[in-house]
Amino acid sequence: CPGSYSPTVHTFRGPHWCEYCANFMWGLIAQGVHCSDCGLNVHKQCSKLVPSDCQPDLRRIKKVFSCDLTTLVKAHNTTRPMVVDMCIKEIELRGLQSEGLYRVSGFSEHIEDVRLAFDRDGEKADISANVYNDINIIAGALKLYLRDLPIPVITFHVYSKFIQAAKMPNPDTRLEAIHEGLLLLPPAHYETLRYLMMHLKKVTMFEKDNFMNSENLGIVFGPTLMQPPEQNALATLNDMRHQKLIIQLLIEHEDVLF
């Protein structure tokens, strides 16, 4: 928002991280400020440091995993996190026919190695077959990245809208409601979700080899991409089938919805 940075004190629902310093915003009300022009959410003290274009300081972004999605793409001046791009590129290069792709777990210590490599080396991280021959490690690292986001890809703000859409009996009305929900996502979240759904659609094209259809992928990615704002165990359990359906429909209708 060049020349018109206009932050106002804001109360955030659910846990929220500062998009400038990537640290947690404490408190129940008025945790930080929100820029009405570009949507940047930051600590009150950080708002004084934000330049006129609302660009986070790359030197302050100490890691890649567990960093707010919008912060990361602004800091690196990309439309999507490089983790998503690099993992998907590697999986499409050598893993689309891998049986149980995304369902089969890679060794957790190797997945942790990938996380550390991205945090340490960023886009220079080597995730090739020379280092990680098992593609499930790369798939596991991608799931871990998405699961560890402080604000899920499908944000807390629109979560209930998507759940309500999943409950609609009429298929056309349901898709329309999902499309409306997508348009409420911040740009980085929308673009990450769009790119991921394009990829998962490709995965389903190799179902005869990998045995992963849209329903199976919905089971895997539902709770990874969607989390309720309030951590209520019973509500989370009840929502799981709706989460699965939303991801399933996003994959199946990716060309229409985005």
N, C-alpha and C positions, 0 to 999 in steps of 0.2 A: 504494500500500500504506500507507494512513494509519495512523500510529502503530506500524507494525511493519516498517519498512524494515530488511531483514536481508541486507546484502551479504556474500558470501564470496568469497575469492580464487579466480579461475577461469582455466583454460587454454582459449583459444578456438582452434578449427580454422579455418584460412584467414585471410585479412586481415580485421581487425575495427576498427571505428571506435567511439569513445566516444559514447554516446547523450546525453551531457550537453553536452560542448563540441564534438562533431562532429570531433575530431581523431583521427588514427590511433593505434592501440594498438601500441606497439613490443614486440619480443621474441617468442620462440618458446613460452615457457611463462609461466603466471601473469601475463598481460599486463594484467589488470584485475580488477574484482570484478563479480559477478553477483548480482542481487537475486532470491532464491528466491520472493518473494511476487508481484512484478509482472513479473519477467523483464528488468528494466533492466540493461544492461551498460555500465559506466563505468570510467574510469581510477581507480586507488586514490585519487589526490589529489582527483579530482572527487567521489568518493563522500561526502566530508566536506561538500560544498556542496549535495548533493541534498536538497531539502526532503522532508518526511515523505510527501508524495503522489507522489514521484518525478517531478515535473513539470520538464522541462528549462527553463532560463531563456531566454525568447524573445530577449533582447538578445544572448545568446551565439551564436544561430543566425544566422550572417552570410550564408548563401546558401540557395537552394532546391535547385538541381541539385547532385548529388554529395553530398548530405547524407543520412545514414541515414534510412530510411523511417519507422521507429518514432519516432526523435527528432523528425522534422518534424511528424508528426501529433500527437504529445504537445505539442510547443511551440505549435502552432496550435489545439490542442483540437478536432481533426477526426478522422473515421474513416479518411479517405483523403487523400492529398496533393492540394492544390487544383490543382496542375499537371494531374493526371490528370482531375479533374472538369472543369476549364475547357477543356482540349484536346478531350476526348470530346464535351462539349456543343457546341463549335464544329464539330467534324467531323460530328456527327449533324444539325446545323442545315443544313449546306450541302455536305457532302462524300460522303454515302453512295453516290451514284451516280457518283462520280468514277472513271474508268477507272484500274485499277492502284493503287487506294488502299492505302497502306502499302508497296507494292512500288516505286512510282515515287518517286524522290528529289526533294525540293525543293532549292533553292539552299542550299549549306552556310552561306554567309555570312548568309543570311536566317534560317536555323535558329539560328545563333549569336546573332543579334539577339533572337530570341524567348527564348533561354536567359538572355541578359543582362537582358531586360525582367522576367522572373520573379525573377531574383536581386535586381534593384534594386527592383521595385515589388510583388512578391508577387502577391496576388489582385487588385491594381489594374492589373496588366499588360493592355494592350490587344492582343488577338490577333484582333480582328474583321476582316472582309473589307475594311474601310476601310484597314487598315494592311497586312494580308497577304492579298491576293486569292487567291493560290495555296494551296489547302487542303493540298497536299503539304508545305508548310512547317510547318503545324501538326502534321500526322501525323509528320513528321520530328522535330519538337521533342519530341513525346510518346515516340517511340522512343528518342531521345537521353537523355531523362530516365530512362527505365527501364533503359537500357543502362549509364548512368553511376552507378547506385546502388552504394554500396560493398558492400552485401550484396544480391544479386539478389532479385527478387520471390519466386521459388522459391529458398529460402535454401540456402546451402552444406550446412547441417545435414541437410536432407531430400533433397538432390540425388540421392544414390545410391538412395534408396527409390523415387523416381520413375523412374529409369533401369531399375531392376529390374522395376518394374511394367510398363514399356513392353515388356519382353522376354517377358512372360507370354503363352503362346499362347491361353489361354482368355479370351475377351472379358469375361465376367462377373467372373472372378477379377481380371483386369487393372483393371477399373473400381473394384472393391472396394479394391484396393491403392492406387489413385490417391486415392480418397476418404479412406483412412486417412492418406495422406501430407498431404493438404490440412489435416486436423485438427491436424497437428503444426506448421503455420505460425503465426508470431506474428500476433496480431489485425490489425495494420495491413497485413501482407503478404497475409493471407487476404482481407481486405476489398478491397484493391486488385486482387488477381487476380480475385476474383468479379465486381467491377464491370467490369473490362476484358473478361472473357469474355462477359458480357452484351452489351457493346458489339460485340465481334467477331462474336457470333451475329447481331446486327442487320446487320452489314456483309455477312454471307453471304446474307442475305435479298434483297440487291440484286445478287446475282451476275451476273444477266443484263446489268446496266449496268456494274458495276465489275470483272467477271471475277475476283473474289477469293472462292474457296471456302475451306473450313476447312483443306484441305491447303496451299494457297498461303499462308494466314495462319500456319499452323504452321511453314512454312519461314522466314518473316520473323521471327516472334516466339519461336521455339524458343531460339536463342542469345541473344536479348534478355532473356528472362525466366529462363533457366537457364544457369548457368555452373558447371563443375566446381570443387570446392574447390582442387584442385591443378592449376596451369596446365600441363598436359601436352598438347602439340600433337596427338600421335597419338590419345590418349584423347578429346580434344575432337572430333576429326574423326570417330572411330568413334561418338561419342555423338550426332552431329547428327541422324541419322534417328530416334533414340529421342526426342530433344528435340522434333522436328517432330511425332511421333506423339502425345506427351503433350499438346501445345498443341491439336492437332487434336481429340483426344478431349475435352479440357476445353471446347472451343467447342461441339462436337456434343452433348455431354451436360451442358451447363452447368446446365440446370434440375434434373438429378438429383444431380449431384456436389456442388453447393453448398447 
